[in-house]
């Protein structure tokens, strides 16, 4: 992952944090109303910027978990 991509991911995370902090709160609670589409778009952009190695490790982890589940049900 290049330094520029690192910076972009950090900026996207900052944008995500800003969206949440600037969202309206529900009175007398800790709940916040967010713009779902805006948040999901930022998350999508973050995923695009993630390095392929990180994406691959996520797939490998899921595959290993499934293998463990299958082996434990066979016993």
N, CA, C, O and CB atoms as a CASP TS submission, in Angstrom:
PFRMAT TS
TARGET T0000
AUTHOR 0000-0000-0000
METHOD Language model
MODEL 1
PARENT N/A
ATOM      1  N   UNK     1       0.858  -1.181   0.000  1.00  0.00           N
ATOM      2  CA  UNK     1       0.000   0.000   0.000  1.00  0.00           C
ATOM      3  C   UNK     1       0.892   1.227   0.000  1.00  0.00           C
ATOM      4  O   UNK     1       1.804   1.341   0.818  1.00  0.00           O
ATOM      5  CB  UNK     1      -0.969   0.007   1.227  1.00  0.00           C
ATOM      6  N   UNK     2       0.634   2.121  -0.893  1.00  0.00           N
ATOM      7  CA  UNK     2       1.440   3.314  -1.013  1.00  0.00           C
ATOM      8  C   UNK     2       1.096   4.309   0.077  1.00  0.00           C
ATOM      9  O   UNK     2       0.026   4.249   0.682  1.00  0.00           O
ATOM     10  CB  UNK     2       1.257   3.941  -2.378  1.00  0.00           C
ATOM     11  N   UNK     3       2.035   5.240   0.319  1.00  0.00           N
ATOM     12  CA  UNK     3       1.813   6.262   1.346  1.00  0.00           C
ATOM     13  C   UNK     3       0.577   7.099   1.037  1.00  0.00           C
ATOM     14  O   UNK     3      -0.151   7.496   1.947  1.00  0.00           O
ATOM     15  CB  UNK     3       3.040   7.169   1.468  1.00  0.00           C
ATOM     16  N   UNK     4       0.340   7.366  -0.249  1.00  0.00           N
ATOM     17  CA  UNK     4      -0.835   8.155  -0.637  1.00  0.00           C
ATOM     18  C   UNK     4      -2.123   7.428  -0.272  1.00  0.00           C
ATOM     19  O   UNK     4      -3.083   8.043   0.191  1.00  0.00           O
ATOM     20  CB  UNK     4      -0.810   8.455  -2.144  1.00  0.00           C
ATOM     21  N   UNK     5      -2.136   6.107  -0.486  1.00  0.00           N
ATOM     22  CA  UNK     5      -3.317   5.320  -0.122  1.00  0.00           C
ATOM     23  C   UNK     5      -3.522   5.319   1.385  1.00  0.00           C
ATOM     24  O   UNK     5      -4.652   5.406   1.865  1.00  0.00           O
ATOM     25  CB  UNK     5      -3.187   3.878  -0.637  1.00  0.00           C
ATOM     26  N   UNK     6      -2.411   5.220   2.139  1.00  0.00           N
ATOM     27  CA  UNK     6      -2.503   5.278   3.597  1.00  0.00           C
ATOM     28  C   UNK     6      -3.153   6.577   4.033  1.00  0.00           C
ATOM     29  O   UNK     6      -4.039   6.592   4.887  1.00  0.00           O
ATOM     30  CB  UNK     6      -1.116   5.138   4.236  1.00  0.00           C
ATOM     31  N   UNK     7      -2.699   7.666   3.433  1.00  0.00           N
ATOM     32  CA  UNK     7      -3.231   8.977   3.784  1.00  0.00           C
ATOM     33  C   UNK     7      -4.705   9.066   3.424  1.00  0.00           C
ATOM     34  O   UNK     7      -5.500   9.604   4.194  1.00  0.00           O
ATOM     35  CB  UNK     7      -2.443  10.086   3.078  1.00  0.00           C
ATOM     36  N   UNK     8      -5.079   8.541   2.257  1.00  0.00           N
ATOM     37  CA  UNK     8      -6.481   8.581   1.842  1.00  0.00           C
ATOM     38  C   UNK     8      -7.363   7.778   2.785  1.00  0.00           C
ATOM     39  O   UNK     8      -8.467   8.212   3.117  1.00  0.00           O
ATOM     40  CB  UNK     8      -6.627   8.054   0.421  1.00  0.00           C
ATOM     41  N   UNK     9      -6.897   6.618   3.219  1.00  0.00           N
ATOM     42  CA  UNK     9      -7.684   5.802   4.148  1.00  0.00           C
ATOM     43  C   UNK     9      -7.865   6.554   5.460  1.00  0.00           C
ATOM     44  O   UNK     9      -8.959   6.567   6.024  1.00  0.00           O
ATOM     45  CB  UNK     9      -7.002   4.428   4.396  1.00  0.00           C
ATOM     46  N   UNK    10      -6.809   7.172   5.943  1.00  0.00           N
ATOM     47  CA  UNK    10      -6.919   7.941   7.191  1.00  0.00           C
ATOM     48  C   UNK    10      -7.881   9.112   7.030  1.00  0.00           C
ATOM     49  O   UNK    10      -8.645   9.422   7.944  1.00  0.00           O
ATOM     50  CB  UNK    10      -5.536   8.455   7.631  1.00  0.00           C
ATOM     51  N   UNK    11      -7.845   9.753   5.882  1.00  0.00           N
ATOM     52  CA  UNK    11      -8.780  10.857   5.626  1.00  0.00           C
ATOM     53  C   UNK    11     -10.218  10.350   5.567  1.00  0.00           C
ATOM     54  O   UNK    11     -11.133  11.018   6.050  1.00  0.00           O
ATOM     55  CB  UNK    11      -8.419  11.575   4.311  1.00  0.00           C
ATOM     56  N   UNK    12     -10.419   9.183   4.982  1.00  0.00           N
ATOM     57  CA  UNK    12     -11.766   8.604   4.924  1.00  0.00           C
ATOM     58  C   UNK    12     -12.263   8.241   6.320  1.00  0.00           C
ATOM     59  O   UNK    12     -13.436   8.436   6.637  1.00  0.00           O
ATOM     60  CB  UNK    12     -11.779   7.359   4.020  1.00  0.00           C
ATOM     61  N   UNK    13     -11.375   7.718   7.144  1.00  0.00           N
ATOM     62  CA  UNK    13     -11.752   7.402   8.527  1.00  0.00           C
ATOM     63  C   UNK    13     -12.100   8.686   9.276  1.00  0.00           C
ATOM     64  O   UNK    13     -13.049   8.711  10.059  1.00  0.00           O
ATOM     65  CB  UNK    13     -10.605   6.645   9.253  1.00  0.00           C
ATOM     66  N   UNK    14     -11.337   9.748   9.038  1.00  0.00           N
ATOM     67  CA  UNK    14     -11.658  11.049   9.636  1.00  0.00           C
ATOM     68  C   UNK    14     -13.035  11.533   9.177  1.00  0.00           C
ATOM     69  O   UNK    14     -13.806  12.069   9.974  1.00  0.00           O
ATOM     70  CB  UNK    14     -10.580  12.091   9.271  1.00  0.00           C
ATOM     71  N   UNK    15     -13.341  11.343   7.891  1.00  0.00           N
ATOM     72  CA  UNK    15     -14.650  11.736   7.357  1.00  0.00           C
ATOM     73  C   UNK    15     -15.764  10.945   8.018  1.00  0.00           C
ATOM     74  O   UNK    15     -16.819  11.488   8.346  1.00  0.00           O
ATOM     75  CB  UNK    15     -14.697  11.536   5.839  1.00  0.00           C
ATOM     76  N   UNK    16     -15.520   9.667   8.208  1.00  0.00           N
ATOM     77  CA  UNK    16     -16.497   8.809   8.876  1.00  0.00           C
ATOM     78  C   UNK    16     -16.752   9.303  10.300  1.00  0.00           C
ATOM     79  O   UNK    16     -17.896   9.401  10.745  1.00  0.00           O
ATOM     80  CB  UNK    16     -16.011   7.343   8.894  1.00  0.00           C
ATOM     81  N   UNK    17     -15.670   9.609  10.996  1.00  0.00           N
ATOM     82  CA  UNK    17     -15.781  10.115  12.361  1.00  0.00           C
ATOM     83  C   UNK    17     -16.527  11.450  12.389  1.00  0.00           C
ATOM     84  O   UNK    17     -17.370  11.672  13.259  1.00  0.00           O
ATOM     85  CB  UNK    17     -14.387  10.271  12.988  1.00  0.00           C
ATOM     86  N   UNK    18     -16.221  12.337  11.442  1.00  0.00           N
ATOM     87  CA  UNK    18     -16.904  13.630  11.365  1.00  0.00           C
ATOM     88  C   UNK    18     -18.401  13.458  11.134  1.00  0.00           C
ATOM     89  O   UNK    18     -19.219  14.143  11.748  1.00  0.00           O
ATOM     90  CB  UNK    18     -16.299  14.483  10.250  1.00  0.00           C
ATOM     91  N   UNK    19     -18.752  12.529  10.235  1.00  0.00           N
ATOM     92  CA  UNK    19     -20.178  12.278   9.957  1.00  0.00           C
ATOM     93  C   UNK    19     -20.912  11.862  11.227  1.00  0.00           C
ATOM     94  O   UNK    19     -22.029  12.309  11.486  1.00  0.00           O
ATOM     95  CB  UNK    19     -20.338  11.187   8.874  1.00  0.00           C
ATOM     96  N   UNK    20     -20.283  11.017  11.999  1.00  0.00           N
ATOM     97  CA  UNK    20     -20.914  10.527  13.222  1.00  0.00           C
ATOM     98  C   UNK    20     -20.988  11.633  14.266  1.00  0.00           C
ATOM     99  O   UNK    20     -22.021  11.820  14.908  1.00  0.00           O
ATOM    100  CB  UNK    20     -20.146   9.320  13.779  1.00  0.00           C
ATOM    101  N   UNK    21     -19.888  12.364  14.435  1.00  0.00           N
ATOM    102  CA  UNK    21     -19.868  13.421  15.448  1.00  0.00           C
ATOM    103  C   UNK    21     -20.835  14.557  15.128  1.00  0.00           C
ATOM    104  O   UNK    21     -21.387  15.171  16.041  1.00  0.00           O
ATOM    105  CB  UNK    21     -18.467  13.975  15.588  1.00  0.00           C
ATOM    106  N   UNK    22     -21.047  14.844  13.843  1.00  0.00           N
ATOM    107  CA  UNK    22     -21.915  15.951  13.441  1.00  0.00           C
ATOM    108  C   UNK    22     -23.381  15.537  13.288  1.00  0.00           C
ATOM    109  O   UNK    22     -24.241  16.374  13.016  1.00  0.00           O
ATOM    110  CB  UNK    22     -21.419  16.538  12.140  1.00  0.00           C
ATOM    111  N   UNK    23     -23.654  14.263  13.461  1.00  0.00           N
ATOM    112  CA  UNK    23     -25.025  13.770  13.325  1.00  0.00           C
ATOM    113  C   UNK    23     -25.890  14.229  14.486  1.00  0.00           C
ATOM    114  O   UNK    23     -25.400  14.507  15.580  1.00  0.00           O
ATOM    115  CB  UNK    23     -25.039  12.246  13.236  1.00  0.00           C
ATOM    116  N   UNK    24     -27.164  14.301  14.225  1.00  0.00           N
ATOM    117  CA  UNK    24     -28.117  14.701  15.262  1.00  0.00           C
ATOM    118  C   UNK    24     -28.257  13.591  16.295  1.00  0.00           C
ATOM    119  O   UNK    24     -28.230  12.404  15.971  1.00  0.00           O
ATOM    120  CB  UNK    24     -29.494  15.038  14.642  1.00  0.00           C
ATOM    121  N   UNK    25     -28.405  14.005  17.531  1.00  0.00           N
ATOM    122  CA  UNK    25     -28.607  13.021  18.591  1.00  0.00           C
ATOM    123  C   UNK    25     -30.080  12.993  18.993  1.00  0.00           C
ATOM    124  O   UNK    25     -30.806  13.977  18.852  1.00  0.00           O
ATOM    125  CB  UNK    25     -27.710  13.339  19.817  1.00  0.00           C
ATOM    126  N   UNK    26     -30.483  11.857  19.486  1.00  0.00           N
ATOM    127  CA  UNK    26     -31.842  11.706  19.976  1.00  0.00           C
ATOM    128  C   UNK    26     -31.839  12.190  21.426  1.00  0.00           C
ATOM    129  O   UNK    26     -31.051  11.704  22.238  1.00  0.00           O
ATOM    130  CB  UNK    26     -32.350  10.208  19.852  1.00  0.00           C
ATOM    131  N   UNK    27     -32.709  13.141  21.755  1.00  0.00           N
ATOM    132  CA  UNK    27     -32.716  13.681  23.121  1.00  0.00           C
ATOM    133  C   UNK    27     -32.874  12.591  24.183  1.00  0.00           C
ATOM    134  O   UNK    27     -33.593  11.610  23.991  1.00  0.00           O
ATOM    135  CB  UNK    27     -33.836  14.700  23.268  1.00  0.00           C
ATOM    136  N   UNK    28     -32.193  12.790  25.288  1.00  0.00           N
ATOM    137  CA  UNK    28     -32.240  11.904  26.447  1.00  0.00           C
ATOM    138  C   UNK    28     -31.721  10.496  26.156  1.00  0.00           C
ATOM    139  O   UNK    28     -32.113   9.534  26.816  1.00  0.00           O
ATOM    140  CB  UNK    28     -33.648  11.818  26.957  1.00  0.00           C
ATOM    141  N   UNK    29     -30.842  10.386  25.169  1.00  0.00           N
ATOM    142  CA  UNK    29     -30.241   9.082  24.874  1.00  0.00           C
ATOM    143  C   UNK    29     -28.851   9.293  24.284  1.00  0.00           C
ATOM    144  O   UNK    29     -28.451  10.416  23.980  1.00  0.00           O
ATOM    145  CB  UNK    29     -31.136   8.259  23.896  1.00  0.00           C
ATOM    146  N   UNK    30     -28.142   8.212  24.134  1.00  0.00           N
ATOM    147  CA  UNK    30     -26.821   8.253  23.505  1.00  0.00           C
ATOM    148  C   UNK    30     -26.903   7.870  22.025  1.00  0.00           C
ATOM    149  O   UNK    30     -25.874   7.651  21.386  1.00  0.00           O
ATOM    150  CB  UNK    30     -25.850   7.313  24.240  1.00  0.00           C
ATOM    151  N   UNK    31     -28.099   7.789  21.487  1.00  0.00           N
ATOM    152  CA  UNK    31     -28.289   7.370  20.101  1.00  0.00           C
ATOM    153  C   UNK    31     -28.149   8.551  19.151  1.00  0.00           C
ATOM    154  O   UNK    31     -28.447   9.696  19.490  1.00  0.00           O
ATOM    155  CB  UNK    31     -29.659   6.711  19.924  1.00  0.00           C
ATOM    156  N   UNK    32     -27.684   8.228  17.951  1.00  0.00           N
ATOM    157  CA  UNK    32     -27.423   9.242  16.942  1.00  0.00           C
ATOM    158  C   UNK    32     -28.112   8.867  15.640  1.00  0.00           C
ATOM    159  O   UNK    32     -28.145   7.696  15.262  1.00  0.00           O
ATOM    160  CB  UNK    32     -25.911   9.417  16.723  1.00  0.00           C
ATOM    161  N   UNK    33     -28.655   9.850  14.963  1.00  0.00           N
ATOM    162  CA  UNK    33     -29.239   9.642  13.642  1.00  0.00           C
ATOM    163  C   UNK    33     -28.157   9.929  12.610  1.00  0.00           C
ATOM    164  O   UNK    33     -27.597  11.024  12.567  1.00  0.00           O
ATOM    165  CB  UNK    33     -30.503  10.553  13.415  1.00  0.00           C
ATOM    166  N   UNK    34     -27.873   8.936  11.787  1.00  0.00           N
ATOM    167  CA  UNK    34     -26.824   9.111  10.786  1.00  0.00           C
ATOM    168  C   UNK    34     -27.411   8.989   9.386  1.00  0.00           C
ATOM    169  O   UNK    34     -28.498   8.443   9.196  1.00  0.00           O
ATOM    170  CB  UNK    34     -25.697   8.077  10.989  1.00  0.00           C
ATOM    171  N   UNK    35     -26.671   9.506   8.413  1.00  0.00           N
ATOM    172  CA  UNK    35     -27.036   9.348   7.018  1.00  0.00           C
ATOM    173  C   UNK    35     -26.431   8.033   6.550  1.00  0.00           C
ATOM    174  O   UNK    35     -25.237   7.950   6.260  1.00  0.00           O
ATOM    175  CB  UNK    35     -26.544  10.562   6.142  1.00  0.00           C
ATOM    176  N   UNK    36     -27.258   7.024   6.483  1.00  0.00           N
ATOM    177  CA  UNK    36     -26.809   5.666   6.162  1.00  0.00           C
ATOM    178  C   UNK    36     -26.053   5.614   4.834  1.00  0.00           C
ATOM    179  O   UNK    36     -24.991   4.997   4.750  1.00  0.00           O
ATOM    180  CB  UNK    36     -28.002   4.718   6.113  1.00  0.00           C
ATOM    181  N   UNK    37     -26.589   6.250   3.811  1.00  0.00           N
ATOM    182  CA  UNK    37     -25.954   6.207   2.494  1.00  0.00           C
ATOM    183  C   UNK    37     -24.567   6.844   2.510  1.00  0.00           C
ATOM    184  O   UNK    37     -23.637   6.348   1.874  1.00  0.00           O
ATOM    185  CB  UNK    37     -26.832   6.909   1.467  1.00  0.00           C
ATOM    186  N   UNK    38     -24.442   7.932   3.233  1.00  0.00           N
ATOM    187  CA  UNK    38     -23.149   8.623   3.319  1.00  0.00           C
ATOM    188  C   UNK    38     -22.114   7.753   4.030  1.00  0.00           C
ATOM    189  O   UNK    38     -20.974   7.645   3.579  1.00  0.00           O
ATOM    190  CB  UNK    38     -23.305   9.968   4.055  1.00  0.00           C
ATOM    191  N   UNK    39     -22.510   7.142   5.130  1.00  0.00           N
ATOM    192  CA  UNK    39     -21.606   6.282   5.893  1.00  0.00           C
ATOM    193  C   UNK    39     -21.203   5.063   5.060  1.00  0.00           C
ATOM    194  O   UNK    39     -20.027   4.702   5.018  1.00  0.00           O
ATOM    195  CB  UNK    39     -22.271   5.833   7.217  1.00  0.00           C
ATOM    196  N   UNK    40     -22.161   4.441   4.406  1.00  0.00           N
ATOM    197  CA  UNK    40     -21.861   3.263   3.587  1.00  0.00           C
ATOM    198  C   UNK    40     -20.940   3.605   2.412  1.00  0.00           C
ATOM    199  O   UNK    40     -20.092   2.795   2.038  1.00  0.00           O
ATOM    200  CB  UNK    40     -23.157   2.644   3.065  1.00  0.00           C
ATOM    201  N   UNK    41     -21.097   4.773   1.841  1.00  0.00           N
ATOM    202  CA  UNK    41     -20.227   5.198   0.742  1.00  0.00           C
ATOM    203  C   UNK    41     -18.783   5.374   1.223  1.00  0.00           C
ATOM    204  O   UNK    41     -17.847   4.991   0.521  1.00  0.00           O
ATOM    205  CB  UNK    41     -20.744   6.512   0.127  1.00  0.00           C
ATOM    206  N   UNK    42     -18.600   5.945   2.402  1.00  0.00           N
ATOM    207  CA  UNK    42     -17.256   6.108   2.958  1.00  0.00           C
ATOM    208  C   UNK    42     -16.637   4.743   3.234  1.00  0.00           C
ATOM    209  O   UNK    42     -15.462   4.523   2.943  1.00  0.00           O
ATOM    210  CB  UNK    42     -17.296   6.954   4.251  1.00  0.00           C
ATOM    211  N   UNK    43     -17.417   3.835   3.791  1.00  0.00           N
ATOM    212  CA  UNK    43     -16.912   2.477   4.058  1.00  0.00           C
ATOM    213  C   UNK    43     -16.516   1.797   2.747  1.00  0.00           C
ATOM    214  O   UNK    43     -15.490   1.120   2.685  1.00  0.00           O
ATOM    215  CB  UNK    43     -17.983   1.626   4.805  1.00  0.00           C
ATOM    216  N   UNK    44     -17.317   1.973   1.713  1.00  0.00           N
ATOM    217  CA  UNK    44     -17.006   1.401   0.404  1.00  0.00           C
ATOM    218  C   UNK    44     -15.674   1.940  -0.117  1.00  0.00           C
ATOM    219  O   UNK    44     -14.860   1.182  -0.646  1.00  0.00           O
ATOM    220  CB  UNK    44     -18.134   1.705  -0.599  1.00  0.00           C
ATOM    221  N   UNK    45     -15.452   3.235   0.029  1.00  0.00           N
ATOM    222  CA  UNK    45     -14.205   3.844  -0.418  1.00  0.00           C
ATOM    223  C   UNK    45     -13.010   3.320   0.374  1.00  0.00           C
ATOM    224  O   UNK    45     -11.934   3.115  -0.187  1.00  0.00           O
ATOM    225  CB  UNK    45     -14.287   5.362  -0.296  1.00  0.00           C
ATOM    226  N   UNK    46     -13.193   3.105   1.662  1.00  0.00           N
ATOM    227  CA  UNK    46     -12.119   2.552   2.495  1.00  0.00           C
ATOM    228  C   UNK    46     -11.770   1.154   2.006  1.00  0.00           C
ATOM    229  O   UNK    46     -10.592   0.824   1.864  1.00  0.00           O
ATOM    230  CB  UNK    46     -12.534   2.518   3.994  1.00  0.00           C
ATOM    231  N   UNK    47     -12.772   0.335   1.750  1.00  0.00           N
ATOM    232  CA  UNK    47     -12.521  -1.031   1.269  1.00  0.00           C
ATOM    233  C   UNK    47     -11.751  -1.031  -0.044  1.00  0.00           C
ATOM    234  O   UNK    47     -10.871  -1.867  -0.248  1.00  0.00           O
ATOM    235  CB  UNK    47     -13.841  -1.784   1.093  1.00  0.00           C
ATOM    236  N   UNK    48     -12.073  -0.105  -0.928  1.00  0.00           N
ATOM    237  CA  UNK    48     -11.382  -0.012  -2.212  1.00  0.00           C
ATOM    238  C   UNK    48      -9.901   0.311  -2.000  1.00  0.00           C
ATOM    239  O   UNK    48      -9.043  -0.186  -2.729  1.00  0.00           O
ATOM    240  CB  UNK    48     -12.043   1.060  -3.104  1.00  0.00           C
ATOM    241  N   UNK    49      -9.610   1.133  -1.013  1.00  0.00           N
ATOM    242  CA  UNK    49      -8.233   1.561  -0.760  1.00  0.00           C
ATOM    243  C   UNK    49      -7.405   0.545   0.022  1.00  0.00           C
ATOM    244  O   UNK    49      -6.179   0.649   0.060  1.00  0.00           O
ATOM    245  CB  UNK    49      -8.244   2.858  -0.017  1.00  0.00           C
ATOM    246  N   UNK    50      -8.058  -0.435   0.644  1.00  0.00           N
ATOM    247  CA  UNK    50      -7.316  -1.418   1.421  1.00  0.00           C
ATOM    248  C   UNK    50      -6.404  -2.229   0.503  1.00  0.00           C
ATOM    249  O   UNK    50      -6.769  -2.530  -0.633  1.00  0.00           O
ATOM    250  CB  UNK    50      -8.279  -2.349   2.187  1.00  0.00           C
ATOM    251  N   UNK    51      -5.241  -2.574   0.989  1.00  0.00           N
ATOM    252  CA  UNK    51      -4.331  -3.352   0.144  1.00  0.00           C
ATOM    253  C   UNK    51      -4.879  -4.759  -0.107  1.00  0.00           C
ATOM    254  O   UNK    51      -5.616  -5.306   0.713  1.00  0.00           O
ATOM    255  CB  UNK    51      -2.938  -3.436   0.793  1.00  0.00           C
ATOM    256  N   UNK    52      -4.511  -5.325  -1.238  1.00  0.00           N
ATOM    257  CA  UNK    52      -4.974  -6.665  -1.593  1.00  0.00           C
ATOM    258  C   UNK    52      -4.559  -7.708  -0.563  1.00  0.00           C
ATOM    259  O   UNK    52      -5.287  -8.673  -0.330  1.00  0.00           O
ATOM    260  CB  UNK    52      -4.442  -7.055  -2.958  1.00  0.00           C
ATOM    261  N   UNK    53      -3.389  -7.521   0.058  1.00  0.00           N
ATOM    262  CA  UNK    53      -2.916  -8.474   1.056  1.00  0.00           C
ATOM    263  C   UNK    53      -3.884  -8.554   2.233  1.00  0.00           C
ATOM    264  O   UNK    53      -4.147  -9.640   2.749  1.00  0.00           O
ATOM    265  CB  UNK    53      -1.517  -8.085   1.547  1.00  0.00           C
ATOM    266  N   UNK    54      -4.409  -7.419   2.652  1.00  0.00           N
ATOM    267  CA  UNK    54      -5.350  -7.390   3.764  1.00  0.00           C
ATOM    268  C   UNK    54      -6.659  -8.060   3.372  1.00  0.00           C
ATOM    269  O   UNK    54      -7.245  -8.798   4.163  1.00  0.00           O
ATOM    270  CB  UNK    54      -5.605  -5.947   4.218  1.00  0.00           C
ATOM    271  N   UNK    55      -7.113  -7.805   2.162  1.00  0.00           N
ATOM    272  CA  UNK    55      -8.340  -8.444   1.675  1.00  0.00           C
ATOM    273  C   UNK    55      -8.161  -9.956   1.617  1.00  0.00           C
ATOM    274  O   UNK    55      -9.058 -10.706   2.001  1.00  0.00           O
ATOM    275  CB  UNK    55      -8.727  -7.896   0.283  1.00  0.00           C
ATOM    276  N   UNK    56      -6.995 -10.406   1.134  1.00  0.00           N
ATOM    277  CA  UNK    56      -6.724 -11.834   1.021  1.00  0.00           C
ATOM    278  C   UNK    56      -6.682 -12.482   2.398  1.00  0.00           C
ATOM    279  O   UNK    56      -7.190 -13.590   2.573  1.00  0.00           O
ATOM    280  CB  UNK    56      -5.405 -12.074   0.281  1.00  0.00           C
ATOM    281  N   UNK    57      -6.088 -11.812   3.372  1.00  0.00           N
ATOM    282  CA  UNK    57      -6.011 -12.391   4.718  1.00  0.00           C
ATOM    283  C   UNK    57      -7.398 -12.530   5.330  1.00  0.00           C
ATOM    284  O   UNK    57      -7.642 -13.453   6.106  1.00  0.00           O
ATOM    285  CB  UNK    57      -5.118 -11.530   5.627  1.00  0.00           C
ATOM    286  N   UNK    58      -8.293 -11.637   4.995  1.00  0.00           N
ATOM    287  CA  UNK    58      -9.672 -11.722   5.485  1.00  0.00           C
ATOM    288  C   UNK    58     -10.360 -12.962   4.918  1.00  0.00           C
ATOM    289  O   UNK    58     -11.071 -13.665   5.635  1.00  0.00           O
ATOM    290  CB  UNK    58     -10.465 -10.448   5.109  1.00  0.00           C
ATOM    291  N   UNK    59     -10.147 -13.224   3.637  1.00  0.00           N
ATOM    292  CA  UNK    59     -10.725 -14.405   2.991  1.00  0.00           C
ATOM    293  C   UNK    59     -10.119 -15.666   3.602  1.00  0.00           C
ATOM    294  O   UNK    59     -10.837 -16.624   3.888  1.00  0.00           O
ATOM    295  CB  UNK    59     -10.485 -14.372   1.453  1.00  0.00           C
ATOM    296  N   UNK    60      -8.798 -15.668   3.804  1.00  0.00           N
ATOM    297  CA  UNK    60      -8.130 -16.825   4.397  1.00  0.00           C
ATOM    298  C   UNK    60      -8.658 -17.110   5.799  1.00  0.00           C
ATOM    299  O   UNK    60      -8.877 -18.266   6.160  1.00  0.00           O
ATOM    300  CB  UNK    60      -6.617 -16.599   4.443  1.00  0.00           C
ATOM    301  N   UNK    61      -8.861 -16.070   6.576  1.00  0.00           N
ATOM    302  CA  UNK    61      -9.367 -16.236   7.942  1.00  0.00           C
ATOM    303  C   UNK    61     -10.764 -16.858   7.922  1.00  0.00           C
ATOM    304  O   UNK    61     -11.063 -17.750   8.716  1.00  0.00           O
ATOM    305  CB  UNK    61      -9.397 -14.876   8.680  1.00  0.00           C
ATOM    306  N   UNK    62     -11.606 -16.390   7.023  1.00  0.00           N
ATOM    307  CA  UNK    62     -12.958 -16.932   6.902  1.00  0.00           C
ATOM    308  C   UNK    62     -12.907 -18.400   6.490  1.00  0.00           C
ATOM    309  O   UNK    62     -13.646 -19.227   7.024  1.00  0.00           O
ATOM    310  CB  UNK    62     -13.779 -16.118   5.884  1.00  0.00           C
ATOM    311  N   UNK    63     -12.037 -18.717   5.544  1.00  0.00           N
ATOM    312  CA  UNK    63     -11.890 -20.096   5.072  1.00  0.00           C
ATOM    313  C   UNK    63     -11.424 -21.007   6.199  1.00  0.00           C
ATOM    314  O   UNK    63     -11.932 -22.118   6.347  1.00  0.00           O
ATOM    315  CB  UNK    63     -10.903 -20.161   3.898  1.00  0.00           C
ATOM    316  N   UNK    64     -10.457 -20.546   6.998  1.00  0.00           N
ATOM    317  CA  UNK    64      -9.956 -21.344   8.124  1.00  0.00           C
ATOM    318  C   UNK    64     -11.050 -21.576   9.160  1.00  0.00           C
ATOM    319  O   UNK    64     -11.174 -22.671   9.708  1.00  0.00           O
ATOM    320  CB  UNK    64      -8.750 -20.651   8.779  1.00  0.00           C
ATOM    321  N   UNK    65     -11.841 -20.542   9.425  1.00  0.00           N
ATOM    322  CA  UNK    65     -12.934 -20.686  10.396  1.00  0.00           C
ATOM    323  C   UNK    65     -13.947 -21.721   9.921  1.00  0.00           C
ATOM    324  O   UNK    65     -14.449 -22.512  10.720  1.00  0.00           O
ATOM    325  CB  UNK    65     -13.632 -19.331  10.630  1.00  0.00           C
ATOM    326  N   UNK    66     -14.249 -21.719   8.628  1.00  0.00           N
ATOM    327  CA  UNK    66     -15.183 -22.715   8.078  1.00  0.00           C
ATOM    328  C   UNK    66     -14.595 -24.110   8.181  1.00  0.00           C
ATOM    329  O   UNK    66     -15.307 -25.062   8.499  1.00  0.00           O
ATOM    330  CB  UNK    66     -15.525 -22.393   6.610  1.00  0.00           C
ATOM    331  N   UNK    67     -13.293 -24.241   7.913  1.00  0.00           N
ATOM    332  CA  UNK    67     -12.640 -25.552   8.025  1.00  0.00           C
ATOM    333  C   UNK    67     -12.700 -26.071   9.457  1.00  0.00           C
ATOM    334  O   UNK    67     -12.944 -27.257   9.682  1.00  0.00           O
ATOM    335  CB  UNK    67     -11.174 -25.468   7.557  1.00  0.00           C
ATOM    336  N   UNK    68     -12.482 -25.196  10.412  1.00  0.00           N
ATOM    337  CA  UNK    68     -12.536 -25.583  11.825  1.00  0.00           C
ATOM    338  C   UNK    68     -13.949 -26.017  12.196  1.00  0.00           C
ATOM    339  O   UNK    68     -14.136 -27.015  12.891  1.00  0.00           O
ATOM    340  CB  UNK    68     -12.076 -24.416  12.733  1.00  0.00           C
ATOM    341  N   UNK    69     -14.941 -25.264  11.729  1.00  0.00           N
ATOM    342  CA  UNK    69     -16.341 -25.635  12.012  1.00  0.00           C
ATOM    343  C   UNK    69     -16.680 -26.999  11.429  1.00  0.00           C
ATOM    344  O   UNK    69     -17.332 -27.813  12.084  1.00  0.00           O
ATOM    345  CB  UNK    69     -17.303 -24.576  11.447  1.00  0.00           C
ATOM    346  N   UNK    70     -16.241 -27.251  10.207  1.00  0.00           N
ATOM    347  CA  UNK    70     -16.510 -28.534   9.565  1.00  0.00           C
ATOM    348  C   UNK    70     -15.828 -29.681  10.317  1.00  0.00           C
ATOM    349  O   UNK    70     -16.420 -30.743  10.510  1.00  0.00           O
ATOM    350  CB  UNK    70     -16.040 -28.505   8.106  1.00  0.00           C
ATOM    351  N   UNK    71     -14.586 -29.459  10.736  1.00  0.00           N
ATOM    352  CA  UNK    71     -13.856 -30.530  11.423  1.00  0.00           C
ATOM    353  C   UNK    71     -14.437 -30.796  12.804  1.00  0.00           C
ATOM    354  O   UNK    71     -14.417 -31.936  13.268  1.00  0.00           O
ATOM    355  CB  UNK    71     -12.372 -30.174  11.542  1.00  0.00           C
ATOM    356  N   UNK    72     -14.949 -29.779  13.464  1.00  0.00           N
ATOM    357  CA  UNK    72     -15.514 -29.979  14.802  1.00  0.00           C
ATOM    358  C   UNK    72     -16.871 -30.691  14.755  1.00  0.00           C
ATOM    359  O   UNK    72     -17.249 -31.367  15.712  1.00  0.00           O
ATOM    360  CB  UNK    72     -15.663 -28.635  15.511  1.00  0.00           C
ATOM    361  N   UNK    73     -17.601 -30.540  13.648  1.00  0.00           N
ATOM    362  CA  UNK    73     -18.894 -31.220  13.534  1.00  0.00           C
ATOM    363  C   UNK    73     -18.735 -32.687  13.138  1.00  0.00           C
ATOM    364  O   UNK    73     -19.669 -33.473  13.303  1.00  0.00           O
ATOM    365  CB  UNK    73     -19.774 -30.504  12.514  1.00  0.00           C
ATOM    366  N   UNK    74     -17.571 -33.066  12.621  1.00  0.00           N
ATOM    367  CA  UNK    74     -17.323 -34.440  12.230  1.00  0.00           C
ATOM    368  C   UNK    74     -17.031 -35.345  13.433  1.00  0.00           C
ATOM    369  O   UNK    74     -17.214 -36.560  13.359  1.00  0.00           O
ATOM    370  CB  UNK    74     -16.171 -34.491  11.255  1.00  0.00           C
ATOM    371  N   UNK    75     -16.586 -34.760  14.515  1.00  0.00           N
ATOM    372  CA  UNK    75     -16.177 -35.566  15.692  1.00  0.00           C
ATOM    373  C   UNK    75     -17.330 -36.175  16.417  1.00  0.00           C
ATOM    374  O   UNK    75     -17.134 -36.870  17.414  1.00  0.00           O
ATOM    375  CB  UNK    75     -15.399 -34.732  16.654  1.00  0.00           C
TER
END
